[in-house]
Amino acid sequence: MIRPILTLCLLLSTLVLSGQSLEGYWKMAAENNPSLKASFNKYLAALERVDQQGSLPDPNLSFGVFISPVETRVGAQRLRMSVSQMFPWMGTLEERKTMAVRLAEASFAEFEEARNALFLKVSETWLQLLELEKEIALSKENLKLLRSYEPIVKTKYEANLTSLADLIRVQIRIEEASTQLTLLELRKTPLISDFNTYLNRPVDTPVILTETLPVDSEVSVDSVLVKNPKVIQNQYLQQAAQSQLKLSQLKRKPSLGVGLDYVFVSERTDMAVADNGKNIIMPMVSMSLPIFGKKNKAQIKEAELMQESLQHEAVGIKNTLKNEWTKATYLEQSAEQELQLYASEISNTKALLNVLTSEYSNNSSNFEELLMTQQRLLQLQIAEARSQTRQQRSQLIKQYLSGNFLPLNP
């Protein structure tokens, strides 16, 4: 059965959420993205072809005038009108409609794939922005900490408790951290532009981020091989190809036609005859002759080859989906391992930094080691943020592969 035209509205109604959440941004993209609207209109256009294919061909109406009237016993024939209607062989119209339905379903699956791909792009850009915000926050904290070191080093230098080199080192690090923070802020502009482009709104519109990531943890590779829109589209295309094969075989059968001729006859004035001037009514039956067997065989062969092609394509689609699932699983598991490692290293590095800071405040221990430890902590925290992004991205990829971006309940 064809999905109702309001399917898109029903799907979007499940996303009655704030525009500040990722799901809310999905809703905005689904409503506003011009490419997605174009894909949905293609589906609507495919729906309109269903009634076209299930209807009889238009009847033929012809009208003729005898330039030289044909004299008959009851008078001269002046005008002729004909109407006829062809009827395809039994089952042809139903099969045409079935094929149109399957093609419409395939078009809807193509729309679903385009929608999910759009949601994935929105999600990936959203994750990049979230990661960037974390890096900016960490860099600001790092810069604040480095600036807190400067007066301590300056005081110790003025008291001849440390060398000028330590003061220069901390000033260099402050300048580097400040420049890096500026560069991070600049990276936001193209990402925000990309994000807003997907939503078809002004490129400088602010993007509000949240930590909540709507991920369905119940997805599996088995659901991917069943629910992925590419798999579903291929199935409908195979069914359409099967209908095309049946239609090609039905073309070997003749089409039947019925018609009616009506001839206007003028009355004779030169004599009186029975039925003088009586118009002529002539029922007709016609039949097409599918005698060009080579053409029909070629059409059947074409349909069979298309079926075989789609079957091979189905195997390729599933192999690709399995491969993508394996890659996403690897990224998720490796990110999880990295996060465990970084959590331990960050904890130990913070402890070491506290010790070095306390020692430097009390005496003139190695300040360069203190700065290196602080830099190492920043690198670990940034690496942790990036691993979190990779883990979340792999989860979103799995959700995309399963074709399940929309929540089941509002």
C-alpha positions in Angstrom: 0.0 0.0 0.0 1.3 3.5 -0.8 2.1 5.7 2.1 -0.3 8.7 2.4 0.9 12.0 1.1 0.9 13.3 4.7 3.6 10.8 5.6 6.2 13.6 5.9 4.0 15.6 8.2 3.4 12.6 10.4 7.1 11.9 10.6 7.9 15.4 11.5 5.2 15.6 14.1 7.2 13.2 16.2 9.9 15.8 16.5 7.9 18.4 18.5 11.1 19.4 20.3 13.0 22.6 21.0 15.1 24.0 18.2 17.9 24.1 20.7 18.2 20.3 20.8 19.8 18.2 18.0 16.4 16.6 17.3 14.9 20.0 17.0 17.6 20.9 14.4 16.7 17.7 12.6 13.1 19.0 12.4 14.3 22.4 11.1 16.4 20.7 8.4 13.6 18.4 7.4 11.1 21.3 7.0 13.4 23.8 5.4 16.2 22.1 3.4 15.5 22.7 -0.3 17.2 19.5 -1.5 15.1 17.4 0.8 12.0 19.2 -0.3 13.0 18.4 -3.9 13.4 14.7 -3.0 9.9 14.6 -1.4 8.3 16.3 -4.4 9.8 13.5 -6.6 8.0 11.0 -4.4 4.7 13.0 -4.7 5.2 13.1 -8.5 5.7 9.3 -8.5 2.4 8.9 -6.6 0.6 10.9 -9.3 1.8 8.3 -11.9 -0.1 5.5 -10.2 -3.6 6.7 -11.4 -2.1 7.4 -14.8 -0.8 3.8 -15.2 -4.0 2.3 -13.9 -6.3 4.0 -16.4 -7.5 3.0 -19.9 -5.9 4.8 -22.8 -7.9 7.8 -24.1 -10.7 7.0 -26.5 -10.3 8.1 -30.1 -12.8 10.4 -31.8 -12.6 11.2 -35.5 -14.7 13.4 -37.8 -14.6 13.3 -41.6 -16.3 15.1 -44.4 -16.9 13.5 -47.8 -15.5 16.0 -50.3 -17.3 14.0 -53.0 -20.4 12.6 -51.4 -20.8 8.9 -51.8 -24.2 8.1 -53.3 -26.1 5.2 -51.8 -29.6 3.9 -52.3 -30.9 5.9 -49.4 -29.0 9.0 -50.1 -25.5 10.6 -50.3 -23.1 10.1 -47.4 -22.0 13.6 -46.2 -20.3 13.3 -42.8 -18.7 10.5 -40.8 -18.0 10.4 -37.0 -16.1 7.6 -35.3 -15.4 6.8 -31.7 -13.3 3.9 -30.5 -11.7 2.6 -27.3 -8.8 0.2 -26.9 -8.6 -2.3 -24.0 -5.2 -3.8 -23.1 -5.1 -7.5 -22.4 -6.5 -8.7 -19.1 -4.2 -7.9 -16.2 -2.2 -5.3 -18.0 -3.7 -2.3 -16.3 -3.4 -3.9 -12.8 0.2 -4.8 -13.5 1.0 -1.2 -14.7 -0.5 0.2 -11.5 1.4 -2.3 -9.4 4.6 -1.3 -11.0 3.8 2.4 -10.5 3.1 1.7 -6.8 6.4 -0.1 -6.4 8.3 2.8 -8.1 6.5 5.3 -5.8 7.5 3.2 -2.7 11.1 3.1 -4.0 11.0 6.9 -4.5 9.8 7.3 -0.9 12.7 5.1 0.3 15.1 7.3 -1.7 13.6 10.3 0.1 14.1 8.6 3.5 17.8 8.0 2.6 18.2 11.6 1.7 16.6 12.7 4.9 18.8 10.4 7.0 21.9 11.6 5.2 20.9 15.2 5.9 20.3 14.4 9.6 23.8 12.8 9.7 25.4 15.8 8.2 23.6 18.1 10.6 24.6 15.8 13.5 28.3 15.6 12.5 28.6 19.4 12.2 26.8 19.7 15.5 29.3 17.4 17.1 32.2 19.4 15.5 30.8 22.6 17.0 30.4 20.9 20.4 33.9 19.6 20.3 35.2 23.0 19.3 33.3 24.6 22.2 35.0 22.2 24.6 38.4 23.0 23.1 37.8 26.7 23.5 36.7 26.2 27.1 39.8 24.2 27.9 42.1 26.7 26.1 40.5 29.5 28.1 41.1 27.7 31.3 44.7 26.9 30.2 45.3 30.6 29.4 43.9 31.7 32.7 46.2 29.3 34.5 49.2 30.4 32.6 48.4 34.0 33.4 48.2 33.1 37.0 51.8 31.8 36.8 53.2 35.1 35.5 52.9 37.2 38.7 54.4 34.3 40.7 57.4 34.0 38.4 57.8 37.8 38.3 57.8 38.0 42.1 60.3 35.2 42.4 62.5 36.8 39.7 62.5 40.2 41.4 63.5 38.4 44.6 66.4 36.6 42.7 64.7 33.2 43.4 64.5 32.3 39.7 66.0 33.2 36.4 64.7 35.6 33.7 64.3 32.5 31.5 61.4 31.3 33.5 59.6 34.6 33.1 60.2 34.6 29.3 59.0 31.0 29.1 55.7 31.8 30.7 55.2 34.9 28.6 55.9 32.9 25.4 53.4 30.3 26.5 50.8 32.9 27.3 51.2 34.4 23.8 51.0 31.0 22.2 47.8 30.1 24.2 46.2 33.4 23.3 46.9 33.0 19.6 45.6 29.4 19.7 42.4 30.6 21.4 41.9 33.2 18.6 42.3 30.5 15.9 39.8 28.3 17.6 37.3 31.1 17.7 37.8 31.7 14.0 37.1 28.0 13.3 33.5 28.4 14.5 32.5 30.7 11.6 32.7 28.1 8.7 31.1 25.4 10.9 28.2 27.6 11.9 27.8 28.5 8.2 27.7 24.8 7.2 25.2 24.0 9.9 22.8 26.9 9.0 23.1 26.0 5.3 21.7 22.5 6.0 18.8 24.3 7.8 18.3 26.8 5.0 18.6 29.8 7.2 21.0 32.8 7.4 24.6 31.5 7.7 25.4 33.7 10.8 22.4 32.5 12.9 23.6 31.5 16.3 23.7 27.7 17.1 22.7 26.7 20.6 24.4 23.4 21.7 23.4 20.9 24.3 25.2 17.8 25.6 22.3 15.5 25.0 22.8 13.1 22.1 19.7 11.3 20.9 21.0 7.9 20.1 19.1 4.6 19.8 21.2 2.0 21.5 19.0 -0.9 20.3 20.2 -0.8 16.7 22.0 -3.8 15.4 23.5 -5.0 12.1 20.5 -7.2 11.6 18.2 -4.2 11.7 20.4 -2.4 9.3 20.1 -5.2 6.7 16.3 -4.9 7.0 15.4 -1.3 7.7 18.1 0.7 5.7 16.3 2.8 3.1 18.8 1.6 0.4 17.8 -2.0 1.1 14.1 -1.1 1.0 14.5 0.9 -2.2 16.2 -2.0 -3.9 13.5 -4.4 -2.8 10.8 -2.2 -4.3 12.8 -1.7 -7.5 13.1 -5.5 -7.8 9.3 -5.8 -7.4 8.9 -3.1 -10.1 11.2 -5.0 -12.4 9.1 -8.1 -11.8 6.1 -6.2 -12.9 7.9 -4.9 -15.9 8.8 -8.5 -16.9 5.1 -9.4 -16.6 4.1 -6.4 -18.7 6.7 -7.3 -21.3 5.2 -10.8 -21.5 1.6 -9.3 -21.7 2.7 -7.2 -24.7 2.7 -10.5 -26.7 -1.1 -10.5 -26.2 -3.3 -8.3 -28.5 -5.2 -5.3 -27.4 -8.9 -5.3 -28.2 -10.9 -2.3 -29.3 -14.6 -1.4 -29.7 -15.9 1.5 -31.7 -18.9 3.0 -33.4 -19.1 4.8 -36.8 -22.0 7.2 -37.5 -22.5 8.4 -41.0 -24.8 11.3 -41.9 -26.8 10.6 -45.0 -28.8 13.3 -46.9 -32.2 12.5 -48.4 -32.7 11.8 -52.0 -34.9 14.3 -53.9 -35.1 12.5 -57.2 -37.1 9.5 -56.0 -38.9 8.1 -53.0 -37.2 5.1 -51.4 -37.6 3.2 -48.2 -35.4 4.6 -45.3 -34.7 7.7 -47.5 -31.9 9.7 -45.8 -31.5 7.3 -42.9 -28.2 7.7 -41.1 -25.8 4.8 -40.8 -24.7 3.3 -37.5 -21.9 0.7 -37.7 -20.4 -1.0 -34.6 -16.8 -2.0 -34.9 -14.3 -4.4 -33.2 -10.6 -4.0 -33.6 -7.5 -5.9 -32.4 -3.8 -5.1 -32.4 -1.4 -7.6 -33.9 1.8 -8.0 -31.9 3.6 -9.7 -34.7 7.1 -8.2 -34.1 8.4 -11.0 -31.9 12.0 -9.8 -31.9 10.9 -6.6 -30.2 8.9 -8.4 -27.6 11.8 -10.8 -26.9 14.2 -7.9 -26.5 11.8 -6.2 -24.0 11.5 -9.4 -22.0 15.3 -9.9 -22.0 15.8 -6.3 -20.9 13.4 -6.8 -17.9 15.2 -10.1 -16.9 18.6 -8.4 -17.1 17.3 -5.5 -15.0 16.0 -8.0 -12.4 19.4 -9.7 -12.3 21.2 -6.4 -12.0 19.1 -5.3 -9.0 19.7 -8.7 -7.3 23.4 -8.2 -7.6 23.0 -4.6 -6.4 21.2 -5.9 -3.3 24.1 -8.1 -2.4 26.5 -5.1 -2.9 24.4 -2.8 -0.8 24.3 -5.3 2.1 28.0 -6.0 1.9 28.7 -2.2 2.0 26.3 -1.8 5.0 28.0 -4.6 6.9 31.4 -3.0 6.2 30.2 0.4 7.3 28.8 -1.1 10.5 32.1 -2.9 11.2 34.0 0.4 10.8 31.6 2.2 13.0 31.9 -0.5 15.7 35.7 -0.3 15.5 35.6 3.5 15.9 33.2 3.2 18.9 35.2 0.6 20.7 38.6 2.3 20.0 37.2 5.6 21.3 35.9 3.9 24.4 39.4 2.5 25.1 40.9 5.9 24.5 38.5 7.5 26.9 39.4 5.1 29.7 43.1 5.7 29.1 42.7 9.5 29.0 40.6 9.5 32.2 43.5 7.8 34.0 46.2 9.9 32.5 44.3 13.2 33.1 43.8 12.2 36.8 47.6 11.4 37.2 48.7 14.5 35.3 46.5 16.8 37.4 48.0 15.3 40.5 51.5 15.8 39.2 50.7 19.4 38.2 49.5 20.1 41.7 52.7 18.8 43.1 54.9 20.8 40.7 52.9 23.9 41.3 53.3 23.6 45.1 57.0 22.8 44.8 57.5 25.8 42.5 55.7 28.1 44.9 57.9 27.0 47.8 61.2 26.9 46.0 62.9 27.3 42.7 62.2 23.8 41.3 62.2 23.3 37.5 59.6 25.7 36.1 60.0 24.3 32.6 58.7 20.9 33.8 55.7 22.7 35.3 54.9 24.3 32.0 55.4 21.1 30.1 53.0 19.3 32.5 50.4 22.0 32.1 50.7 21.7 28.3 50.5 17.9 28.5 47.3 18.2 30.6 45.7 20.5 27.9 46.6 18.0 25.1 45.1 15.1 27.1 41.9 17.0 27.7 41.6 18.0 24.1 42.3 14.4 23.0 39.6 13.2 25.4 37.1 15.6 23.8 38.0 14.4 20.4 37.6 10.8 21.4 34.2 11.6 22.8 33.2 13.1 19.5 34.5 10.0 17.6 32.5 7.8 19.9 29.3 9.8 19.4 29.8 10.1 15.7 30.2 6.3 15.4 26.9 5.9 17.3 25.2 8.3 15.0 26.6 6.5 11.9 25.1 3.2 13.3 21.7 5.0 13.7 22.0 6.4 10.2 22.8 2.9 8.8 19.7 1.5 10.5 17.5 4.2 9.0 16.2 5.0 12.4 16.9 8.7 13.0 13.4 9.6 14.1 12.3 8.6 17.7 9.5 6.1 17.8 7.5 8.2 20.3 7.0 12.0 20.5 
